[in-house]
Amino acid sequence: MEPREEFDKLIAELNQHRDELTVQLHLGATEVKEVWEEMEKKWDQLTAKAEFLAGETGETAGEVAEAAKLLAEEIEKGYKHLRKLL
């Protein structure tokens, strides 16, 4: 194979890899954004529960606290997932 042909082949392969990476980066960025938005919604729910708990006592407070704890665990898992994506 001629040097020029080898070079053209190399450029074509690099261009293909570049195109594939561009698509993957775009999809990755979209996934990160979607996960972040989901975590933000859950964060808002968690802070609302925390505000509610500040003024409550008794059985209702215990139920809300348990739900808040589960929500906090979901958020923690989501944040770990985001770190892996980044």
Secondary structure, 3 states (H helix, E strand, C coil): CCHHHHHHHHHHHHHHHHHHHHHHHHHHHHHHHHHHHHHHHHHHHHHHHHHHHHCCCHHHHHHHHHHHHHHHHHHHHHHHHHHHHC
